[in-house]
Amino acid sequence: MAIYAGYVAVVFLVQRLSGVSYTDLGESGGNLFLGVGLSLIIAAILLAITTTLLGWWRPALHERKRSVRWPIIAPILMAVALLINLAATDWGSYDGAFFAASIVLILVGFTEELTTRGLLLTSLRSRLSEGWVWFLTTALFALMHLINAATGQDLASTLQQVGFAFLGGTIFYMLRRTTGTLIWSMVLHGLWDFSVFAVGHGTPGPLAGVGSIVYLAAGVLALATVVFVIRGADERIDARA
């Protein structure tokens, strides 16, 4: 929890000190880098150091035993939503600076996944059953998005984002369990956030909005099937080890 709180604090402070409002992130590459990218770079370095000092890379990144495979349908559906977002993106509106800053956004997959479904998940497994591990890591992942309200986004939009993040967090948890590694969750998470900013830049194509609908369907499916990747999990870590 200290690492989780520290991550949220670092990201919030760096974003606040940048002076860039959340609603102005898409205006330029400079805004996007200073408002988001810089905080992700700093957080990624600190998380890598922390994980190394703890010696937790293996449990943070890998399952001891994968769950049943078929619930991976929900993550695959989210990947389809991602591709739809990219297809609806107005790539002609991009300049080099904005594209470079957008690429940095992919780091969010590393930082947020390692914080919640990596380090936090590892620690909770020494105390709790797997059902609680899924719920708490997913809920805390969703709640970390509340800082967007403090950096310029209106509260209603932020609360909606929190709800959508809970769905996404469940999908990322299921991807970890079905593949046996957090790495694919990091990749999908990073590319998803990239696609969300991409489709919102310039003038979106006719498929804009379809990606969100498919994402919602993936999230609902994930909630309906997450029990199958929790059931029979043998991932609890002996706290005395």
C-alpha positions as a Markdown table, in Angstrom:
| # | Residue | x | y | z |
|---|---|---|---|---|
| 1 | Met | 0.0 | 0.0 | 0.0 |
| 2 | Ala | 2.9 | 2.3 | 0.7 |
| 3 | Ile | 4.2 | 1.7 | -2.9 |
| 4 | Tyr | 0.7 | 2.3 | -4.3 |
| 5 | Ala | 0.3 | 5.5 | -2.3 |
| 6 | Gly | 3.8 | 6.6 | -3.3 |
| 7 | Tyr | 3.1 | 6.0 | -7.0 |
| 8 | Val | -0.1 | 8.0 | -6.9 |
| 9 | Ala | 1.6 | 10.8 | -5.0 |
| 10 | Val | 4.5 | 11.0 | -7.5 |
| 11 | Val | 2.3 | 11.0 | -10.5 |
| 12 | Phe | -0.1 | 13.6 | -9.0 |
| 13 | Leu | 2.7 | 16.0 | -7.9 |
| 14 | Val | 4.6 | 15.9 | -11.2 |
| 15 | Gln | 1.4 | 16.5 | -13.2 |
| 16 | Arg | 0.3 | 19.3 | -10.9 |
| 17 | Leu | 3.8 | 21.0 | -11.1 |
| 18 | Ser | 3.6 | 20.8 | -14.9 |
| 19 | Gly | 0.8 | 23.3 | -14.8 |
| 20 | Val | -1.0 | 21.5 | -17.7 |
| 21 | Ser | -4.7 | 20.8 | -17.1 |
| 22 | Tyr | -6.0 | 17.4 | -17.9 |
| 23 | Thr | -8.4 | 18.9 | -20.4 |
| 24 | Asp | -5.5 | 20.5 | -22.3 |
| 25 | Leu | -3.4 | 17.4 | -22.7 |
| 26 | Gly | -4.4 | 16.9 | -26.3 |
| 27 | Glu | -3.6 | 20.4 | -27.5 |
| 28 | Ser | 0.1 | 19.8 | -28.2 |
| 29 | Gly | 2.9 | 17.3 | -27.8 |
| 30 | Gly | 4.5 | 19.5 | -25.2 |
| 31 | Asn | 1.4 | 19.5 | -23.1 |
| 32 | Leu | 1.0 | 15.7 | -23.4 |
| 33 | Phe | 4.7 | 15.1 | -22.4 |
| 34 | Leu | 4.8 | 17.5 | -19.5 |
| 35 | Gly | 1.2 | 16.7 | -18.3 |
| 36 | Val | 1.6 | 12.9 | -18.4 |
| 37 | Gly | 4.7 | 11.6 | -20.0 |
| 38 | Leu | 7.2 | 13.1 | -17.6 |
| 39 | Ser | 5.4 | 11.7 | -14.6 |
| 40 | Leu | 5.4 | 8.2 | -16.2 |
| 41 | Ile | 9.1 | 8.3 | -16.9 |
| 42 | Ile | 9.9 | 9.3 | -13.3 |
| 43 | Ala | 7.5 | 6.7 | -11.8 |
| 44 | Ala | 8.8 | 3.9 | -14.1 |
| 45 | Ile | 12.4 | 4.5 | -12.9 |
| 46 | Leu | 11.3 | 4.6 | -9.2 |
| 47 | Leu | 9.2 | 1.4 | -9.6 |
| 48 | Ala | 12.0 | -0.4 | -11.3 |
| 49 | Ile | 14.4 | 0.5 | -8.5 |
| 50 | Thr | 11.8 | -0.5 | -5.8 |
| 51 | Thr | 11.0 | -3.9 | -7.4 |
| 52 | Thr | 14.7 | -4.6 | -7.7 |
| 53 | Leu | 15.4 | -3.8 | -4.1 |
| 54 | Leu | 12.5 | -6.0 | -3.0 |
| 55 | Gly | 13.6 | -8.8 | -5.3 |
| 56 | Trp | 10.0 | -9.1 | -6.4 |
| 57 | Trp | 10.4 | -9.2 | -10.2 |
| 58 | Arg | 9.4 | -12.9 | -10.6 |
| 59 | Pro | 6.2 | -12.9 | -8.4 |
| 60 | Ala | 5.2 | -9.5 | -9.8 |
| 61 | Leu | 5.5 | -10.5 | -13.4 |
| 62 | His | 4.7 | -14.2 | -13.4 |
| 63 | Glu | 2.0 | -16.6 | -12.2 |
| 64 | Arg | 3.1 | -20.0 | -10.7 |
| 65 | Lys | 0.2 | -21.6 | -12.6 |
| 66 | Arg | -2.0 | -20.3 | -15.3 |
| 67 | Ser | -5.8 | -20.4 | -15.1 |
| 68 | Val | -8.1 | -22.0 | -17.7 |
| 69 | Arg | -7.5 | -20.3 | -21.0 |
| 70 | Trp | -10.9 | -19.6 | -22.5 |
| 71 | Pro | -11.7 | -16.4 | -20.4 |
| 72 | Ile | -9.0 | -14.7 | -22.5 |
| 73 | Ile | -12.0 | -13.9 | -24.8 |
| 74 | Ala | -12.5 | -10.7 | -22.9 |
| 75 | Pro | -9.0 | -9.4 | -23.3 |
| 76 | Ile | -9.1 | -10.3 | -27.0 |
| 77 | Leu | -12.3 | -8.3 | -27.4 |
| 78 | Met | -10.6 | -5.3 | -25.7 |
| 79 | Ala | -7.8 | -5.7 | -28.3 |
| 80 | Val | -10.4 | -5.5 | -31.0 |
| 81 | Ala | -11.7 | -2.3 | -29.5 |
| 82 | Leu | -8.1 | -0.9 | -29.5 |
| 83 | Leu | -7.8 | -1.6 | -33.2 |
| 84 | Ile | -11.1 | 0.1 | -33.9 |
| 85 | Asn | -9.8 | 3.2 | -32.0 |
| 86 | Leu | -6.6 | 3.2 | -34.2 |
| 87 | Ala | -8.7 | 2.8 | -37.3 |
| 88 | Ala | -10.8 | 5.8 | -36.4 |
| 89 | Thr | -7.9 | 8.0 | -35.6 |
| 90 | Asp | -7.2 | 11.1 | -37.6 |
| 91 | Trp | -3.5 | 10.4 | -38.2 |
| 92 | Gly | -3.2 | 13.4 | -40.5 |
| 93 | Ser | -3.6 | 15.7 | -37.5 |
| 94 | Tyr | -0.5 | 14.3 | -35.9 |
| 95 | Asp | 2.8 | 16.1 | -35.9 |
| 96 | Gly | 6.2 | 14.6 | -34.8 |
| 97 | Ala | 6.1 | 16.1 | -31.3 |
| 98 | Phe | 2.6 | 14.9 | -30.5 |
| 99 | Phe | 3.3 | 11.4 | -31.9 |
| 100 | Ala | 6.5 | 11.2 | -29.8 |
| 101 | Ala | 4.7 | 12.3 | -26.6 |
| 102 | Ser | 1.9 | 9.8 | -27.4 |
| 103 | Ile | 4.4 | 6.9 | -27.6 |
| 104 | Val | 5.6 | 7.8 | -24.1 |
| 105 | Leu | 2.0 | 7.1 | -22.9 |
| 106 | Ile | 2.6 | 3.4 | -23.5 |
| 107 | Leu | 4.7 | 3.5 | -20.3 |
| 108 | Val | 1.4 | 3.7 | -18.4 |
| 109 | Gly | 1.1 | 0.0 | -19.1 |
| 110 | Phe | 4.3 | -0.7 | -17.2 |
| 111 | Thr | 3.8 | 1.7 | -14.3 |
| 112 | Glu | 0.2 | 1.1 | -13.5 |
| 113 | Glu | 0.3 | -2.6 | -14.0 |
| 114 | Leu | 3.5 | -3.1 | -12.0 |
| 115 | Thr | 2.1 | -1.0 | -9.2 |
| 116 | Thr | -1.3 | -2.7 | -8.9 |
| 117 | Arg | -1.3 | -6.1 | -10.6 |
| 118 | Gly | 2.4 | -6.6 | -9.9 |
| 119 | Leu | 3.6 | -5.3 | -6.5 |
| 120 | Leu | 0.3 | -4.8 | -4.8 |
| 121 | Leu | -1.0 | -8.1 | -6.0 |
| 122 | Thr | 2.1 | -9.9 | -4.8 |
| 123 | Ser | 1.8 | -8.4 | -1.3 |
| 124 | Leu | -1.9 | -9.1 | -1.0 |
| 125 | Arg | -1.4 | -12.7 | -2.0 |
| 126 | Ser | 0.6 | -13.2 | 1.3 |
| 127 | Arg | -2.5 | -12.3 | 3.2 |
| 128 | Leu | -5.7 | -12.8 | 1.3 |
| 129 | Ser | -7.6 | -15.2 | -0.9 |
| 130 | Glu | -7.5 | -14.7 | -4.7 |
| 131 | Gly | -11.0 | -13.3 | -4.9 |
| 132 | Trp | -10.0 | -10.4 | -2.6 |
| 133 | Val | -6.7 | -10.0 | -4.5 |
| 134 | Trp | -8.7 | -9.5 | -7.8 |
| 135 | Phe | -11.2 | -7.1 | -6.2 |
| 136 | Leu | -8.8 | -5.0 | -4.2 |
| 137 | Thr | -6.2 | -4.6 | -6.9 |
| 138 | Thr | -8.8 | -3.7 | -9.5 |
| 139 | Ala | -10.7 | -1.3 | -7.2 |
| 140 | Leu | -7.5 | 0.5 | -6.2 |
| 141 | Phe | -6.4 | 0.7 | -9.8 |
| 142 | Ala | -9.8 | 2.3 | -10.7 |
| 143 | Leu | -9.6 | 4.7 | -7.8 |
| 144 | Met | -6.2 | 6.0 | -8.7 |
| 145 | His | -7.9 | 7.7 | -11.7 |
| 146 | Leu | -9.6 | 10.1 | -9.2 |
| 147 | Ile | -6.5 | 12.2 | -9.4 |
| 148 | Asn | -7.6 | 13.3 | -12.9 |
| 149 | Ala | -10.4 | 15.3 | -11.1 |
| 150 | Ala | -7.7 | 17.2 | -9.2 |
| 151 | Thr | -5.8 | 18.0 | -12.4 |
| 152 | Gly | -8.6 | 19.6 | -14.4 |
| 153 | Gln | -11.1 | 16.9 | -15.5 |
| 154 | Asp | -14.7 | 17.4 | -14.3 |
| 155 | Leu | -15.9 | 15.1 | -11.5 |
| 156 | Ala | -18.7 | 13.4 | -13.5 |
| 157 | Ser | -16.3 | 12.4 | -16.3 |
| 158 | Thr | -13.8 | 11.2 | -13.7 |
| 159 | Leu | -16.3 | 9.0 | -11.9 |
| 160 | Gln | -17.3 | 7.5 | -15.3 |
| 161 | Gln | -13.6 | 6.9 | -16.0 |
| 162 | Val | -13.2 | 5.2 | -12.6 |
| 163 | Gly | -16.0 | 2.8 | -13.5 |
| 164 | Phe | -14.6 | 2.0 | -16.9 |
| 165 | Ala | -11.2 | 1.5 | -15.3 |
| 166 | Phe | -12.6 | -1.1 | -13.0 |
| 167 | Leu | -13.8 | -3.0 | -16.0 |
| 168 | Gly | -10.4 | -2.6 | -17.7 |
| 169 | Gly | -8.6 | -3.7 | -14.5 |
| 170 | Thr | -10.6 | -6.9 | -14.4 |
| 171 | Ile | -9.6 | -7.6 | -18.1 |
| 172 | Phe | -5.9 | -7.0 | -17.3 |
| 173 | Tyr | -6.1 | -9.3 | -14.3 |
| 174 | Met | -7.7 | -12.0 | -16.4 |
| 175 | Leu | -5.0 | -11.6 | -19.0 |
| 176 | Arg | -2.4 | -12.1 | -16.3 |
| 177 | Arg | -4.1 | -15.2 | -15.1 |
| 178 | Thr | -4.8 | -16.8 | -18.5 |
| 179 | Thr | -1.3 | -16.1 | -20.0 |
| 180 | Gly | 0.7 | -16.6 | -16.8 |
| 181 | Thr | 2.5 | -13.3 | -17.1 |
| 182 | Leu | 1.8 | -9.6 | -16.4 |
| 183 | Ile | 3.8 | -8.6 | -19.5 |
| 184 | Trp | 0.8 | -9.0 | -21.9 |
| 185 | Ser | -1.4 | -6.9 | -19.5 |
| 186 | Met | 1.3 | -4.2 | -19.6 |
| 187 | Val | 1.3 | -4.3 | -23.5 |
| 188 | Leu | -2.5 | -4.2 | -23.8 |
| 189 | His | -2.9 | -1.5 | -21.2 |
| 190 | Gly | -0.2 | 0.7 | -22.7 |
| 191 | Leu | -1.6 | 0.4 | -26.2 |
| 192 | Trp | -5.1 | 1.0 | -25.0 |
| 193 | Asp | -4.3 | 4.3 | -23.4 |
| 194 | Phe | -2.3 | 5.2 | -26.5 |
| 195 | Ser | -5.4 | 4.5 | -28.7 |
| 196 | Val | -7.7 | 6.4 | -26.5 |
| 197 | Phe | -5.6 | 9.6 | -26.8 |
| 198 | Ala | -5.1 | 8.9 | -30.5 |
| 199 | Val | -8.8 | 8.7 | -31.4 |
| 200 | Gly | -9.5 | 11.8 | -29.4 |
| 201 | His | -7.0 | 13.9 | -31.4 |
| 202 | Gly | -8.0 | 15.8 | -34.5 |
| 203 | Thr | -11.2 | 14.8 | -36.3 |
| 204 | Pro | -12.1 | 11.1 | -35.6 |
| 205 | Gly | -13.3 | 8.8 | -38.3 |
| 206 | Pro | -16.8 | 7.2 | -38.6 |
| 207 | Leu | -15.8 | 4.3 | -36.3 |
| 208 | Ala | -15.2 | 6.7 | -33.4 |
| 209 | Gly | -17.3 | 5.6 | -30.5 |
| 210 | Val | -17.5 | 2.0 | -31.7 |
| 211 | Gly | -14.3 | 1.1 | -29.8 |
| 212 | Ser | -15.8 | 2.3 | -26.5 |
| 213 | Ile | -18.9 | 0.1 | -27.1 |
| 214 | Val | -16.8 | -2.9 | -27.7 |
| 215 | Tyr | -14.6 | -2.1 | -24.7 |
| 216 | Leu | -17.8 | -1.9 | -22.5 |
| 217 | Ala | -18.9 | -5.3 | -23.9 |
| 218 | Ala | -15.4 | -6.8 | -23.1 |
| 219 | Gly | -15.6 | -5.4 | -19.5 |
| 220 | Val | -19.1 | -6.8 | -18.9 |
| 221 | Leu | -17.9 | -10.2 | -20.2 |
| 222 | Ala | -14.9 | -10.0 | -17.9 |
| 223 | Leu | -17.0 | -9.4 | -14.8 |
| 224 | Ala | -19.2 | -12.3 | -15.8 |
| 225 | Thr | -16.3 | -14.7 | -16.3 |
| 226 | Val | -13.6 | -13.5 | -13.8 |
| 227 | Val | -14.7 | -16.2 | -11.3 |
| 228 | Phe | -13.4 | -18.8 | -13.7 |
| 229 | Val | -9.8 | -17.5 | -13.5 |
| 230 | Ile | -10.1 | -17.0 | -9.7 |
| 231 | Arg | -11.5 | -20.5 | -9.0 |
| 232 | Gly | -8.8 | -23.0 | -8.1 |
| 233 | Ala | -6.0 | -20.4 | -8.1 |
| 234 | Asp | -3.0 | -21.6 | -6.2 |
| 235 | Glu | -1.0 | -18.4 | -6.1 |
| 236 | Arg | -1.1 | -17.5 | -2.4 |
| 237 | Ile | 2.4 | -16.6 | -1.1 |
| 238 | Asp | 3.6 | -17.7 | 2.3 |
| 239 | Ala | 4.1 | -14.5 | 4.2 |
| 240 | Arg | 6.9 | -16.1 | 6.2 |
| 241 | Ala | 8.9 | -16.9 | 3.1 |
